[in-house]
Amino acid sequence: MPKSIKILIFFVTVCVLSSCNNAKEKELQAREQQLVLKEKEFSEKEEDYKSLLMLRDSLQEADSLKETVSDTIISAWPDSLAGTWNSRLVCRESSCNTYVIGDQRTEKWILANDSLGPVVRVMDNNRLKRVLKAQYRPGKAMLSFQPDSLSQGGIKINAVLDDFNKKVIKGTQTLTGQDGCTVRFSIELSPTPKK
């Protein structure tokens, strides 16, 4: 074979090999760019995921703080509730012979704060009838009266006020007699008009 043909074959082979290498190199570069883009997308998704986790954690913390605040007993009636209220109690249930369903009573309830915390002074004809101890949480008040040895009748009283509006407070009151009979009243408190 003549030398010129050998040289020509050599050049053609070198060109073919270099073009193959060049195509493979371009293919590798394209794959590297795709890999870089995928890594960037993955990194962005990872950042989004981390920010969502932080948001979830902060929402859970806010919920737990909200529960803690709502479970916290407040040591005084707020100004919006403290004061004199007209009460209307209607008997809804009775296993005692002294009360009949439908019986009604009206009293003045004074929501006040003393050294022991919030209390309710129950007044009847401008005379103090009893003092109920109170535990107040936002949106709910638990009232109780435990008779002492000097109290007549020995009636225990428990009440829950759980429907608060500016004009009306509603709830229920349960009286328990010495013989274990119970009477349930609905409670409706309306603010006493200021003179």
QUIBELVEN-V440318 format. One record per backbone hydrogen bond with DSSP energy under -0.5 kcal/mol. NH is the residue of the N-H (numbers start at 1). CO is the residue of the C=O. E is the energy in kcal/mol with one decimal. If there is no record, write none. Layout:
nh/co/e
NH/CO/E
NH/CO/E
//
This chain:
nh/co/e
6/2/-1.8
7/3/-2.4
8/4/-2.3
9/5/-2.9
10/6/-2.5
11/7/-2.7
12/8/-2.6
13/9/-2.6
14/10/-2.7
15/11/-2.8
16/12/-2.8
17/13/-3.0
18/14/-2.8
19/15/-2.8
20/16/-2.4
21/17/-2.8
22/18/-2.8
23/19/-2.5
24/20/-2.6
25/21/-2.6
26/22/-2.4
27/23/-2.4
28/24/-2.6
29/25/-2.5
30/26/-2.4
31/27/-2.2
32/28/-2.5
33/29/-2.4
34/30/-2.3
35/31/-2.5
36/32/-2.5
37/33/-2.4
38/34/-2.6
39/35/-2.5
40/36/-2.2
41/37/-2.7
42/38/-2.7
43/39/-2.4
44/40/-2.4
45/41/-2.6
46/42/-2.6
47/43/-2.2
48/44/-2.5
49/45/-2.6
50/46/-2.4
51/47/-2.5
52/48/-2.4
53/49/-2.4
54/50/-2.3
55/51/-2.3
56/52/-2.7
57/53/-2.7
58/54/-2.4
59/55/-2.3
60/56/-2.6
61/57/-2.4
62/58/-2.4
63/59/-2.4
64/60/-2.4
65/61/-2.4
66/62/-2.5
67/63/-2.5
68/64/-2.2
69/65/-2.8
70/66/-2.7
71/67/-1.7
72/68/-0.7
72/69/-0.8
74/136/-3.6
81/78/-1.9
82/78/-2.3
83/111/-2.1
85/109/-3.0
86/190/-3.5
87/107/-3.2
88/188/-1.9
89/105/-2.9
90/186/-1.7
91/103/-3.1
92/184/-3.4
93/184/-1.5
95/182/-2.6
99/96/-0.8
102/91/-2.3
103/100/-2.6
105/89/-2.1
107/87/-1.2
108/123/-2.3
109/85/-3.1
109/107/-0.5
110/108/-0.5
110/121/-2.5
111/83/-2.9
111/109/-0.7
112/110/-0.9
112/119/-2.2
114/117/-2.5
117/114/-1.7
119/112/-3.0
120/132/-2.5
121/110/-2.6
122/120/-0.7
122/130/-2.9
123/108/-3.3
123/121/-0.6
124/127/-2.8
127/124/-1.2
129/122/-3.4
130/122/-1.2
132/120/-3.1
133/144/-2.6
134/118/-1.9
135/142/-2.2
136/74/-0.8
137/140/-3.2
140/137/-2.8
141/161/-2.5
142/135/-2.7
143/141/-0.5
143/159/-3.1
144/133/-2.1
145/157/-2.4
147/145/-0.5
151/148/-1.2
155/152/-0.5
156/176/-2.6
157/145/-2.2
158/174/-2.2
159/143/-2.5
160/172/-2.7
161/141/-2.7
162/160/-0.6
162/170/-1.5
163/170/-1.6
165/163/-0.5
165/168/-1.9
169/189/-2.2
170/163/-2.4
171/187/-1.6
172/160/-2.1
173/185/-2.5
174/158/-3.6
175/183/-2.8
176/156/-2.6
177/181/-2.6
178/153/-0.6
180/177/-1.7
183/175/-2.1
184/93/-2.5
185/173/-3.1
186/90/-2.6
187/171/-2.8
188/88/-1.3
189/169/-3.2
190/86/-2.4
191/167/-0.6
192/84/-2.1
//
